[in-house]
């Protein structure tokens, strides 16, 4: 299970609804041969290996860890850690949401779901990763620089959010500076790849609140792309058909409205062009597994 998208979908990002939110950040020292359970996290993680070594098991492979390794684990990604017997790892961690969401969690352990448990993780609590192409593992050259940035928002164990507003704002601001550094290192640059005409169309999609598949086809024709060629290039660039791409984009915006506003579901259906609340509910359940009202209720528990 993973909240990450496949393909190159960076143009799906709507910067007006992207608000990275730090949950907690820590320095964790493993003991020799310590191994975590196979688990997922409901939030995203950036991890720096400060010293020592070990193994990260993710995507059905064992990835060696050493000092200076930079790791990104998106929410919902199954993974497991194992420390070396000699010189076990010390982690610097930053756990965050790309967009803040309400969860009924009061301790850090509740942000993780152990895969071996019989109950399934609650998908409504899993953060949604924006369409960024982020390398899961990289090596950083200037480790002391990264540690100095991390020190600025290091939080006390067991502290989630904090009660002092000014301190909370400061920590989140320092984290966003760190996040910018992280993205400049780990985010793949696709600007020089693919067909420039498709990239321009994707920029157009990102700039408009609502756009339909047929409008994309018309724009493609205006720039000299036949329908079949357009569909082939679009799938090559994004990994999705135009219809699937637009459906996913619309559902992202609907979920954002359900979480962050009190607008009625009937009004949301009208806003996004559904003929009735029944049609919206049927489509939403098909893709998300919940009705809009169930999703809204669970996101606010």
N, C-alpha and C positions, 0 to 999 in steps of 0.2 A: 504494500500500500504506500502510495506516495502522493503528495500534493503537487509535485513538480509536473510541469507540462513537458511533452515531447516536442521536438522540432524547434525552429527558430521563430518565436512568437513575441519578440521584444516590442513590436509595434502595438501589442495588445495593452501595454501599460498605459494607464490613465494617471498621470502624475498628480492630478487633483485629489485622488482618493488613496494615495500611497503615503502612509504616515508611520514609518518604522518606530517601534515602541519597545524599549528595553524592559525586560522582565526581571532578570537578575544576571549578575556576572560574578564569577568566582575564580579562585586558584585552588585546584584540587590535586592533591598528591596521592597517587596510587601506591599501594603496598606491593611487594614482590608477588608476581603471579596473580594479582587480583583480576577477576573477570566479572564483567557486568552481565546481567541477563540480556537475552535478545529482546529488544524493546523498540518502541517508537516514541517520539516526543510530539506533544501537541503543538509545540512552537519550533522555530528554527534555531540552529546552533552554529556559531562560529567558534572554532577551537584552535588554539595555538599550542603546540607541544613545546613547552619551555625547556625542559631537559628530559633525559632518559629516553626509553624506547618501549615499543609494544606493537600490538596489532589492532587494526580496525577491520572488523568483518562487515562488509557492506556490498550490496549488489552481487552477492554470491561469490565474493573473492576476499582474500586476506590482503590488506594493504599495510605494509610496514610503516611504522611511525618512528620518527627521530626528531631531535631538537630542530626547530625551525619549520616543521611541517604545519601547514595551514589547512584546516578541514572545514568544509561547509556541509551540514546535514539538514536538508529541508524537513519541515514538519511532515510527519507521516512516513518517513523513510525508516525501514527496519535496519537496525545496526547492533553491533556488540563490540565491546572493548576488552582487550586482554593485555595486561602489563607484563613487561619483561621480568625475569627472575632476578637479574642483576640490573641495577639502575632503572627502576620502573619509571614510567612517565609522570611528569607533572603537567597538568593541563591549565591553560587560561581559557575560560569559557565566557561566552556572551550568548544568552538565550533571549530571543526577541520575536515579536510578531511584525510582519510587514504592515499589517493594519491592526490596531487594537481591537480585541474582542473580549467580551465578558465570559468568564468561566467561574464556576463555584469552587475554585481551588484556594486553599489557604496555606498550603505547604508546597515546597518545591517538588517533592516526590509525586504529587498528584498530577504534575505536568507530563509524566511518563506513563506509558502503558506497556506492561510486560506481555510479550507475545504469547508466552506459555499459558497465561491465564485463560480461562474458558470464555470469559466475556470479550466481546469485540470492542475495539476503541470507538468512542463516540465521534463520528466524522464531523459533527457540528463544531467540535472544539479544536479541530485541526486547522491551523492557520493555512491560508491560501498563498502560495508562492507566486509572486509576479513573474511575468514571462521574461525572465533574465536567464541568459545562458551562463551559468556559474560553474566553474571547474570545482568538482568536489574535493580535490586534493591538489595543493600546490606547495612549493618550497619558497620561503621568504628569505631574502638576502640579509636584511638588517634586523635581526631579531631584537636587539635592545630598543630600537625605535618602536617596534610594534608593542613591546611590553610596556614602554613608557606611555603609549596611548591607552593601553588597557588599564594601567594603574589609575587613570583619571576617572574611570567609572566602575571600579571594583566595588562590589557591594558586600555587606556583611552576610554570612550564612544565615538562611532562614528569613531574610528580609526581602519582601516582594513589594515593590512600589515605594514604601516608606510613608511617613506621615508628614514630613516637612515638604511643603509645596516647592519652595525655592531649591532645596536640595534635589528633589525629584526632577525638576526641570533641568538643573545643571547636569545631572547624571545622564539624562536622555540626550542633551545637547552634545556632551562629550562622546557618547556612544555614536551619534550620527556622524561626527567627524571621523571616528574609527571606521564606521561602516563605509564611508566614502573612500577611505584608504583601502579597505578590503575589496570593494567593487573595482577599483582601479587595478587591482592585482589579479583578482580571481574571475572577473566577468569577461567572457569571450567577446571580442570585437568582431562583429559580423558585417561591419559597414563596407568592407571591401570584397565581400563574397556575394554570390547570387546575382540575380538580374536586377539592375537598378530600377527598371520600370515597376517591378513588383514591390520593391522597397518604397518607392514613391506612393504606390497605392496603399501600402500598409501605414505610411505616415498619414495619409488622408483618413484612413479608418480611425487612427488614434486621435485625430483632431476633431472628430465629429461625435456628438452624443449618440446618435443613432444612424445607422446606414444599413441597407439591405443587400443581400447577395446580388440581386439583379442590378442594383446601382453599380456594384463593383464590375460586373460584366460590361456594363455600358461604358464605364471609365476605361476599361481595358481596350474596348473596341476603338475608343477615341484616340488611344495612343498606339494603335496599329497591331493589337494582339487579337488573334482569332480566339474564339471561345475555347476550343480544345487545347490550344497552346497556353492560354491563360491559366486554365485549370491545372495543367501539368507543371507550369512554372510556380504557381501558387503553392501546390502541394510540396514541391521541391524546396521552396523557401521556408515554409511554415511547418511542414509535416502533417498538414490538415487540408481537407477540402475547404473551399470558401464557405459552404453551408455550415460545416462543423465549426469552423473558426468563428463565424459570426454568432452561432448559437452559444458557443462557450463564452464569448465576450459579453453577450447579452445576459447570460446567467450570472456572470461575475458581478455585473452592475445591479441585477435584481437582488442578489444576496447581500450586497453592500447596503441597499435600501432597506432590506428587511432587518438587518442588524442595527443600523445607525439612525433609522427614522421611525416615526410612528404613523407614517402614511398608511392608509388602509390597503389591504391586498387588492381590493377592487380598483383603487386608484393606480396601484402599481401595474396591474394588468392593462389598464388603459394607456398608461405612460409608455409601455413597451410594445404596444400594438397588438395585444391579445384580444380576441373578440369577446372573451368572457373570463371570469375568474376560474371557471371550470377548465377551460383550455390551458390557462396558465398553470393551474395546479397539476394537471395531467402531465404537461411537458416538464415541469419542475421535478415532480416525483420520478419521472423516467430517468432524468439525468443525475439528480441529487440523492434520490432514495427517500426523500421526505416531502410532505406538502409544504407550501410556503408558510402556513401557520405553524406547523410543527417545527420547521427550521427556525422561525423567529422565536418561538417559545424556548427551544433548547439553547439558542444562542444567548438568551438572557437569564438562564437559570443561575 
